Amino acid sequence: MTALLDGPASVEPTGEAWPPPPGTAVVVLAQSTTSLERGLIAGWAAGLESEGRTVTVADDAAGAVRAATAADATVVPAKVVWLPEDSAQDSVGELAQVLRRGPWRGLGQARLLARHPERSRVLVGDPARLSELRARFAERAEATGDFPAFVARQADIVLERTERRVRGDRYRAPRAVVEEVLSDRDFVARAEELAVRLGRTPDGVLADARAYLEEMASEERRLAIALWARLARGLHSRAYRLEVDPAQLARLRELSASHPLVFLPSHRSNLDPYVMTSVTYDNGLPHNHVLGGINMAFWPLGPLGRRVGAVFIRRTFRDNEVYRFVLARYLGFLVAKRFNLEWYMEGGRSRTGKLLPPKLGLLNYLADAVEEMDLRDVLVIPTSIVYDLLHEVGEMTSESKGAVKQAEGLGWLLRYARMQGRDMGSAHVSFGEPLNLHEALHSQGVSDERLTRSKVAFEICARINRATVATAPALVSFALLGVGDRALTLAEVREVLRPVLAYTAARGTPTDEATQQLGTREGVERTLALLAEHGVVERYAGGLEPVYRIGPEQELVAAFYRNGTIHWFVTRAIAELALLRAGACGPDEDPVATAWEDAFRLRDLLKFEFFFAEKEGFRAELLAELVLIEPQWQSKPASAREIGPALRAAGALVAHRVLRSFVESYAVVADRLAQLGDAPAHPEAVVKDCLGMGQQYRLQRRVTSAEAVSSHLFRTCLKLAANRDLLAGGPGAAGRRAAFAAELADVLGRLEELNRVETARSLDPTTTGSPA
């Protein structure tokens, strides 16, 4: 249908129900903010008065219900939107347009209409007979609910769908969330069941539910989102070039048209949510509802965040069943309405640079909603965010040594923003293979619900790792950390890097342009210069030629960058250690069987540090690594005599670079546990003791890596110790603890042997390596 001659163009429904049949009574529910908009809607509505239709324009839902009651009229919601010059991309124009909505907005609209009539639209939502609306209300709400308010919410929803046809998918704003959730019949019934179980009154539980919903629910506002997007871009764009694969973005836009998406990014920086805002907003994706701790709700982030989709969650609520129920239903409401979600499954920023074990809390609540509401189209998007360099790494490595984390607040925010003024390279955002959550929850073949969800969470983390880019600073840090305190010339750095780069190419590791340039002299020089500019690498130019090494007190910082890439090398490292063990077999031992047994022991030793495939998948991955080292591994039995030369001829020996700091840290904990004999071990006391012991071992050269003296690594080792029943104490504990220390000492011995082989080879200019 066309608009009147002097009125704006209209955007109308496209289904079979439009236009209303001839002879229909129509009530237009006008959502107008000015008399001009009211007049434009009335002018458009006059165009419906043909073929025997009668049309009434109502200014609110209550008036629409009164006007429609007698004739069971068709209710048609309508509103006017004012578009910026480039409605798809011009965020400045969009922000300016939204800002026109002040007391002067009628005058501004009249001027805009006179000059640019093409920038106004009458949006028309899908029509519904009043009797249909009453039927929906009866299905979803209590009989005592507010029917006009329900009609207003339905009008908001259908108009929002129409508006997305004009503005794109950038905005999906749930309206009147609290009332819509609380008026849902199933919500009320389950709340009453919960009240019975808790021995409380239904009214009391519903009152608490309302309070919790009002605390966590957000409503996106166009002005706030436009402002937030500009603030986010301003915060990170001075320091980083944002790198995202356009093909991955195109696929996400396609998926978002038919699925609610749940983005679960890795969490290495406080910048992560701001970077994700730019990725979604600048590329026309719906704005995510970001779930985060309520500690970040301080002014001005709190008030602004609620208007851009931030959902602030209490830090502890395990014993509050009403809160847990409300959170699950709210998440279910959002994904059922196809609003996208985002949260950081690790539970906090990684202090070590590698992906942390997932926290199941929020995933559990979403899984509850998926199961209870039978939501079959929710797609989890594993998301990797990795930075070439980070300002906050120094702060986080200090926390690893026992420093207290700085509390967030306005002062913290301003200082943090000032830090983002220097070039830090690129921020790489990449997306792993989507996971249908409903299918994943029903495909594990496990009856234990918690185990099933844990497997799903670990699969998500594995997909994040597989999407993570190996950055140039990470690989250079990886190379330099493996040579100890020795400084290298540029040629020596390139020689150490060469087999590592060959290995990443052979394994198909994702890389960026800067990483690909590491094969050139200029590319290595650029990366070393960036690391030297920020103090990670020390450059000495007072001799015949410059030499480079990891800077003083910068080992933990360099390790943070290296650890963003380390997962690509872990299976290779285990293969090297297993082959070395097999090479030491006696005449009565089978070296092949010994290698496999040792590999699985190492996998168990490191299971709280890294994400390994299930046993058969791990076996296949390990076999691929063994074949790279010794191509004849499958076709003929290997003898202990043959293994040693094959390992020494391998192009890249990485085990000492990958695992030494972790094993040394574990060895410190194992020694402390052994010192306790049969006495019980208290984890936090052990961590405190190990910080002192670790420093002592460093001074004695019993620990070679500064990163091994880390409270974060000590705590992970204590998880392993608890899993092996090494903390409770009692009869036999001393023996088990001594065996644990001996196991780690054996692994450390092999790592030292591999280090000697690699060091001797890197000092020999005639040595060359294969792509393996």
Disulfide bonds with the S-S distance in Angstrom:
none
